[in-house]
Amino acid sequence: TFMQIGNIVLGVDWDLKSPLPTGFTIGGSVCLGKEDNCKTQTQPYIAGRAYVGVSATLPEDNFFIAMVSELTIGGVIDLVSEYVPGLSSVSIPSKLSESGIYPFDKDYETNCAGTLDGYQDQSTLNLECFAFMSFSPIKEQTLTFQDGDVVVPSGVALQGRLDFLGWEIAISLAVSKT
């Protein structure tokens, strides 16, 4: 299979005093690539997650987080070439092939190795294994799944590296009241 979907969240908040829903939570994880590649984190694969929660009555419960594993032009070509005959013979310059989005930590491949889907000790997702952006205006949010928790930091956070033809921009930003 080409796409694996998991950790799906779909919820609706409804106050019995209100004729309309007062909030919702939606999200999930997607991995593009062969199932074995996704499970063992062996290239080529692309993994991502996104979750959003909105509450009209409890603003402290509002949040958003989106994250992606390494996403490069060469990685996309390698991934698609597994399913499209003849595409594997396409040759592009290495600087173009390596252009893309990476986790902020340059040693993420070593530091995240053996942490299936970025989980350490099978308890909490390690955001260092992803490029991510998040927003939770009032408090930290925790989403609990069978394979561990996803913690959305309080405030605004943006972390990752963007490489374009060998030029790199890296950002690790966290803005919070605490």
Salt bridges, closest charged atoms under 4 A:
GLU35 OE2 - LYS39 NZ 3.27
ASP61 OD1 - LYS139 NZ 3.54
GLU82 OE1 - LYS34 NZ 3.53
GLU168 OE2 - LYS106 NZ 3.25
GLU168 OE1 - ARG161 NH1 2.99
